[in-house]
Amino acid sequence: MSPPKGLLPVLNGAEEAGPGHSRRAFLQMALGGAAVAALGACGVEDLLRKHLHELSKEELQALLARLEKKYSAQYGKKVSVAANAALPGVEFGYGLDLSRCIGCRRCVYACVRENNTSRKNPQIQWIRVLEMDKEHGVDLQHANPYYEAELVPRPGHFYMPVQCQQCRNPPCVKVCPVKATWKEPDGIVVIDYDWCIGCRCCTAACPYGARKFNWAEPDLSAEEMNPVTHYLGNRPRPRGVVEKCTFCIQRSRVGRYPACVEICPVGARKFGDLRDPQSEIRRVMETKRVFVFKEDLATEPQFYYFYAT
Amino acid sequence: MRSRGPRSLLALLALLAAPAAAATGPAAKGAPAPAADAPAKAEKAGGAPAEDLIQAEKPPFSEGIFPCSQCHQGPGDSKRRELAFHDDVQSTFDHDSEHRWCLDCHMNASRDVLHLANGDAVPFTESYRLCGQCHGDKYRDWRVGVHGKRVGMWNGQKTYYLCVNCHNPHSPRFKPLKPEPRPTRPEEMKR
């Protein structure tokens, strides 16, 4: 019953085409003709393309070029889409000083501006700042992300910003049925928005509420669109896919601090290479009281909370 | 003939500039070159203290106030008292104000510099040495990047801030801020 070899494309080195491959190939053939006619030049290659990890260098370059062209036309300015890989020998770590954070939410909006998240309907923010009572400590029963105040910090409260914890043992990656999300060598958990099917299993699996779903077409104006993008990071997302913090992959992979680090007015946010003993994050880990959020879940975050005082 | 002179000069300049641009590397450019992009470990290693890498912001003087020698020439009365000038500082001074006054940090003999407890002069651009006399724990943390803020490259050149770029030296406690708007509640979003 198996199809004769040579007729259907098989993966390099694969002895035989599994059922998945033959089905994809069948769909490619059956839909290909109709789709080409229906969709014209845009999107066919993207609909029928292989997983990012299976693309050759040339195919990846072509994909990026197509996206740059599409976004540039869409937003009326020159948009770049990079796909640089993890820097060799680097493992990112992030530190957040709970004794300093004042809950001003500057980080939230710096992130929104940098990462092209949907502004109003739907509103998507990758960082959520929780206001907690000092008398209860870190206790989600008494956490309020919707606090409003003339001035912060409010007496008797402290603030705990939460974003993707870039777990070493990420439940979101485990549950993805199509491998649209994975952990990169530098520790960043990424999503291929073109591979995501929008099932939201990952959103449910994440114990930190870090993953956000585009329930509607993202609301991003041409003026506010940040044109320096990364394929796995801040490029514009379509409706119906999941997104989250990537440590500003478009910045951190070229050596820059994430946007939330640079905006913080109290210097509560630290970022660097965990394998570099001189890095700020290593100094934090060696000299301060450090904890990870929901340690009991064994997600092993690369995001550390600490108290400098 | 005449037009070739400037052009060859330009070419020479370009040649000279190329290695310089490569040396500043990823800091200067947004576009990454994956191979050349490896973290500048060599620069950072060698156990050099963070202080060597400092490119601090300028001290935040009030408009027109510096150099102080515009008004103060030579030493003045060293007795603690209310001044007729510098009202803005005196009215807000809140830095152990019960025990301290101007000349505990500002040098009487030359107002364009500060002084340490032992009398050594310290320029305003190195005021952290003065702050560090009392706040040694913060100073140690700041030197390695744990206290305070840095912007730029996590693996290369970064801008550091002096203590006084964030803390008003005459009233160092952080003032409360107006927070940015709260997120929309799910029920408030349009369907």
Interface residues (C-beta under 8 A of the other chain):
Chain A: S80 A82 N84 A85 L87 P88 G89 V90 I102 G103 C104 R105 R106 V108 Y109 K120 N121 P122 Q123 Q125 R128 P145 Y146 Y147 E148 A149 E150 L151 V152 P153 W215 V228 S252 R253 V254 G255 R256 Y257 V261 E262 C264 P265 V266 G267 K270 F271 G272 D273 D276 Q278 S279 E280 R283 V284 T287 K288 A308
Chain B: P26 A27 G30 A31 P32 P34 D37 A38 P39 K41 K44 A45 D141 V144 G145 V146 H147 G148 K149 R150 V151 G152 M153 W154 N155 G156 K158 C166 F174 P176 L177 K178 P179 E180 P181 R182 P183 T184 R185 M189 K190
